[in-house]
Each structure stands twice: as C-alpha cells, then as structure tokens.
C-alpha cells in the first residue's frame, strides 16, 4: 500500500482536520501555520529538501528534537514558545497516526517528546498613580494621541486581551445605562465588560470624532484598518516613556498579586462575580511569537494587557516631571 505524501498530509491536516472537523479559530490556524513554516525552513536548511520533496519519514523524533533545540539556541525562543511549536507538531502527528496507520510507530515516538518545564514569573500590576501617568502621556492635541488615550483607558478598565482590543468594532460599544463593550473572547465566548463613567465620556467623544460605520474598527490605524499587536505594544511603550510622575512599578509576590486601584467600582464587582475562567480582567503578556494569558483572582483588581506591556519595560520607573 502506498502511503500519502507529506504535502498531501499537511494540506489535509489544515483543510480537513483544522478547518472542517475542528473549526479551529483563525488565531489557532495562524499559530500552526507559523510553526510549520519554521519547521519547513529548518528542514530545507538541514536536509536540503523543499517542502514538496519531504517525506513523512524525514520528520522523525530526532529531527523534531533538533528543530526544538534550534528554536531555543538559534532563534532565542523561550521554553513557552518551544512548547507552543511542539503542540502544533503533536497535533499533526496525532492526525497522521489515524490517517496513515503505517506510520504509527514514527508518530508514537514524536508524540513522546515532552513539553519543557519552566518557571512562571509573577504577574505585575499598576497603581492608580501609574495609571494616571500613562493616560496623561498621549498628546490630546493630535488625532493619534486622542485615539491612544481612549485605547489605553479602555484596555486598563476592561483588561481585554490584545487580540480582543484590536478586534473591537464601533458597534461593540454600548453607551448609556449599563455601558459596556462586547467582544468574542478566547474559546469563542461572547463577553460584555462594563465601562466606568470616565471611560464612557472619553469613548463617546472618540466615537464622535471617529465617525465610523458600525463595522469599522473602534481604534483604527492612520490608514483606517485594524491596529496590529506590534502597534499596540509600541504605543504602550511610548506612553510609558513619555509619562510623568516619579512612580515605580510594583512587582507582585508569588501567589499574592499586588492590588491595583484601577477597578474600584462596578467593573471590579462584576469581575468578582464571574468564574475565574470567564473573567474579563484576564491579563495578557505578549512576546514575539505568542501571547500568554493570566486570569485574575476572584478578589483581585488588575490593569490589563496594555498597561502590562509598560510594566515590563526595562526601566521599571516612570521618568520624573
């Protein structure tokens, strides 16, 4: 019996398995695509074979192990990123084990490669003074400054993930009584996160200036499209650099996050009533290859994704006035 070629298997994995059977999200498919793009580039350098000439036997356990070591030593990826790439490879070989039973032993050996353990750093938070300093950094006399200020305030109050923040549309903001923002969170969960009065006023003014259609991005780029993750990280770092006030960023103790003052009000109360796994105030940490998500505690008030980017800057202090 002639087994399917590697190109046929990889195409069937993405089309039949991920798209048709599992209905994986666009983020999942993009992450798997990036993982296999790196794997195929490594195979071309190490084996001298193009993707169309690769055989499934070429991707045995020793080769996959070399690829994972290459990620850490040459590309400088963390153990967390290494495990993310390995998860995509494991998913593919589990599919191959059922699709082509003749390669079951090869799949078993690849699937036996374990994840690498790593130490989890404590999550950091911002105080009320630090938040005020960040919000005062963007220039309110410019269009981009007013956009960045509204974006920072929404991010700080809601704790949306970066992907959720840049995916907001004008129609996702509900003002008036019970003001909130709607978004599709992780796991395709529909979430509604309340807004405080100061955020409502700023977002209302921004929407009047934005003057976009309901389906347009809430916080667009200068070209009118959605902001990228890199753009959000860059504007948060610039806000930290230009912020005023002799304030240093606190570091949470292990198992006891530092308490921030950003959510005194109905936003925090609503978050505390939610289960941990469904909390809209989950913090995110964005690296070059992936984003890590940290759920908030049941009685802890946090700051959100954009503020966390600023907290991770090397200076750890905001320049004095």
Secondary structure, DSSP 4 states (H G I P E B T S, - for coil): -PPPPHHHHHHHIIIIIIIIIS---HHHHHHHHHHHHHHHHHHHHHH---GGG--GGGS-HHHHHHHHHHHHHTS---HHHHHHHHHHHHHHHHHHHHH-GGGHHHHHHHHTPPPPP-PPPPPP---HHHHHHHHHHS-TTSHHHHHHHHHHHHHHHH---HHHHHT-BGGGEE-STT-EEEEE-GGG-EEEEE--HHHHHHHHHHHHHH---TTSBSSB-TTSSBPPHHHHHHHHHHHHHH--SS-B---PBTTBPPPPSTTTTHHHHHHHTS-GGG-TT-EEEE-SS-EEEEPPPTT-----HHHHHHHTSSS-BPPP-
